[in-house]
Amino acid sequence: MPALAELFLLDKEIIFLNHGSFGACPQPIFDEYLRWQRELERQPVRFLGRDYDALLDAARARLAAFLHAPPAELLFVPNATIGLNTVARSLMLGWLKPGDEILTSDQEYGALNRTWAFVCQHTGARYLERPMPLPVTTPAAWVEHFWQGVTERTRIIFLSHITSPTALIFPVAEICRRARAAGILTIIDGAHVPGQLPLDLTALGADVYSGNCHKWMCTPKGSAFLHVRQEHHAWIAPLVISHGWLPEGTFISQNQWQGTRDVAAFLTVPAALDFMAAHDWDSRRDECQALARYAWQRITAVTELEPLSPASQTWFGQMLALPLPPCDLPALKTRLYDDFRIEIPLTTTPDGRPLVRVSCQVYNTRTDIDALADALHSIFSA
């Protein structure tokens, strides 16, 4: 993977093991991003007034094919949080009522926990975080434990497909299947999934799914999507009401135009898909997952702590979180960066145990993992 590493714009003096936070963009895709920005500036009236919808529709069609979803069910948004906020705020318009329950896990992304807290404050609904056992064992056991949290008041299930703090792949397809049979709405946070895992939205069966393109698909920052199944379009309200909104409008027409904005990041999606195809992304993904399993082995050997999951593709892809000994996390993060030039996030389990979250992208090598393992050994053995 070293040749591909040269295409990324990352500081070569830093060991970058944090692709999961904001992604990283290769030069060819970033050049396409700049080309679209120049097109906007060269003729802004034509771009925004006449070409806007056609350009976005073409890019959206390419993304829809990649995600195995109808283009009419897919909308570009700047990030998964905004996509999910669009849905959550729509649920406040008479959909949720006092006493309704939103069931989730205790390993969700903090910003979305706050989103749902806001929704519940204004609707009287309840947001219930189901404690999930760690370490995980089997997907079947996980599903059974989670489903025990469903009650007659459960109206929504909200889950991450890949969690942010623990980097675990949740078995959301089975949850979506059960929820559909029970008449429960499923909303899935797929921020980390596109490009990291194969994703077939139709087969998955979620009612709502939002994911980022600027993480593991390597587009520039500010490129993501919201997928909503056709039967739910009528109650989705745009976050921004603008000229595109009309009572008889479609999901796309009501949401696509939200005033003057730079949509260049959205328009790079076809270039990103071409880049992935040209570089045999399925094989690259396999290599990165093998590197993640190597990280599991190396860091577990250093800490001698029980990992959150087996070293299996069932539970993690290119990103994994591993337990650390008790420590001062801000001080550890500073030391890893200042003394060892390693950029990596440190998180915690729901009960506060420290974790190091390792991301393995095509620019990473075993040398990077060894450097992290050696740094942790040096710090914790001192």
Residue, then its C-alpha position, 0 to 999 in steps of 0.5 A: m500500500p505504500a504507493l497509494a500512501e503517496l497520493f494522500l495529503l497527510d503530513k508525512e511526519i505524523i503517524f496518522l491512525n485516525h482516519g475514522s474521525f474526519g477521513a483523509c482525501p487523496q490528491p486526485i479526488f481533492d483536485e476534482y473538488l477544486r475543479w468543481q469549486r472553480e466551476l462554481e466561481r467561473q459562472p455562479v449563476r449558471f452553476l447554481g441557477r441552471d446546472y445545480d439540480a442536474l449535476l447533483d442528480a447525476a452524482r446522486a445516481r452514481l452514489a445510489a448505485f454504489l449503495h444499492a438504493p433507489p436514487a429517489e430515496l437518497l439525499f446529499v447532506p454535509n454529514a451524517t449528523i445533519g442527515l439524522n437531525t433532519v429526521a429527528r427534528s421531523l419526528m417532533l412534528g406530531w410523530l412522537k408523543p409523550g411516553d413513546e420510547i426510542l431504544t438505543s445502545d449505550q455506545e452511541y455517538g455523543a452528538l446524536n445522544r444530544t440530538w435525541a435528548f433535545v427531541c425528547q425534551h420537546t416531545g415527552a418521549r423517552y430515550l432509553e440507552r440499553p447497556m450492552p455487554l462487553p466484550v461481545t460474543t456472538p451477533a445472535a447473543w447481541v441481538e437477543h440482549f438488545w431486543q429484550g429492551v423493546t416494550e409496547r411503547t417502543r416506537i423507534i430503534f436508533l443504532s450505529h452500524i459501526t460505533s464511534p467509541t467502541a468501533l464495533i460492527f453492530p448486527v443491525a440487519e437482524i434488528c431492522r428485520r425484527a423491527r419491521a415485523a413489529g412495526i417499529l421505525t429503524i434509524i441507523d447511524g452509518a457514519h463509518v460504514p460507506g467505503q469501510l464495509p460493503l453496504d446494500l441499503t435495500a437488503l439492510g432494510a433500515d427505514v432511515y440510514s445516514g452515512n458519510c462519504h468523507k470518511w472511508m470513501c475519502t471524499p473531501k469534508g462535507s459529503a454525506f447522504l441521508h437515505v429514507r425509504q419511500e413510504h416515509h417521505a411524507w413526514i420528512a421536513p427539511l431542516v431549512i425551508s427554502h425555494g425548493w419546498l412546496p406542499e406537493g414537492t418530493f423528498i428530493s425537491q424539498n430538501q436539495w435546494q437550501g440556498t446558496r452553498d458550495v456543493a463541490a464535495f457532493l460532486t466529487v463522489p463519482a471521482a471517489l467511486d472511480f478512484m476506489a474502482a481503479h485501485d481495487w478497493d475490495s482488495r485494499r479493504d481486505e488488506c486494511q482489515a488484516l492490518a486491523r487484526y494485526a493491531w489487535q494482536r500487537i496491542t493486546a500483547v502489550t496491554e495483556l487486557e481482554p479485548l472488546s471482541p474476538a479478532s474477527q471481521t464479524w465485529f470490526g473492519q478497518m477500525l477497532a478499539l482496544p482497552l488500555p490500562p487505567c490512565d489520564l487520557p488527555a495526558l496520554k493523547t498529548r504524549l503520544y502526539d508530542d513524543f511519538r508523533i502519533e495522531i490517534p483518538l482515545t475513547t472510553t467504554p460506557d463504564g469509563r474504561p480507557l480505549v485506544r481507537v485504531s483506524c487502518q486506511v490504505y496509507n497505513t502499514r505494519t510499521d505504523i502499528d508497531a510504532l503505536a505498540d512500542a509507544l504504549h509499551s514504553i509509556f505503560s512499562a515506565 
